[in-house]
């Protein structure tokens, strides 16, 4: 089966099962999503969502973050892990936004990547969820599940993004990645995937290899 044909089966199943799945990070504006995404590195979205209400209450604007004492930010976000580096990047990011972008989150990849602590994963999340632009967010779920399915053989996130852009409808990319997060949490669980109840097992390389089934 060709990858585009396989992708159609995957698309149909994910849309039927998970529908219009939103981002699992809680936010009210582009900068809050940027901050939340930075905090989510090596941390669960659930934990981030427990921390951000207090964080955003104390620092409600980009300007407030830019003027924040990094040590105070560290204390609030401590439970998300790597809190010193995260606090430093968030405060620095706020200052760059004030200095270069009139306090607004930019809407293009080049400018987003110029922000402290922002890589392609966070940039793509913002481009898709905030600005409605075509994107592929290669997070841990996307990387693992697309590899198991056989949509990519690469392990480098940038190369995975390139592979997926060849077969995923540009307008579906953002939703696709959110659906994979749900699938990874509910069925294709790391280290113990529930292959027998997965509606994509007929087109999954991992399942077919381990069961001897053929597409």
C-alpha positions, 0 to 999 in steps of 0.5 A: 500500500502506498503511503498516501493510501495508508494516510487516507485510512489513518485520516479517516480513523483518527477523524472518526475516533477523535474528531476536532481534537483541540490542543491540550494546553490551556491558553487564552492568547498566543503568548500564553500558548508560547509560554505553555509550550515552553513549559511542556518540554519534558513535562506533561501538559496536565502538569503545565495546566496546573501551573499556568493559572498562577503564572499568568495571574502574576504576569498577565502581559508580555511586558509583565514577563519581560520585567519579571524577576527570573527567580520568582518565575522559577518558583512558580514553574518549579514543578515542570522541571528544568525550571531555571532554563525555562524561566530564563528563556521565557523572560528573555523571549518576552524581552525579544517580543517587546524589543523586536515585535511590538510585544506580539508573537510573530506569525512566521517560522523564521521569526519564531525560531529567533525567539529564545527557547523556541524550536520547530516543534513550538513554532509549528504549534503556534503556526497551526493553532494560533495562525491557522497555517499548515504545519506538522508538530513533531512531538513525542507522540507524532514521532513514535506513532508515525514511525510505528505506522511506517509513515517515516523511517526517520528519527530526526524531527526535522526529517520526520516533518519533511516526510509527513508533509509529503503525505499529509494534507496541509490543512489537516496537519495541525489536527492530525498531530493533536489526534495523534496525542490522544491516540498515544495516550489512549491506545498506542501507549508507549511500551504497551500499545493496545494494537488489537483494538487500534483501528489503524492496525491493518495499515500499521507496519509495527502491528503487521510485522509482529502479527505476520498480517499482511496489508 
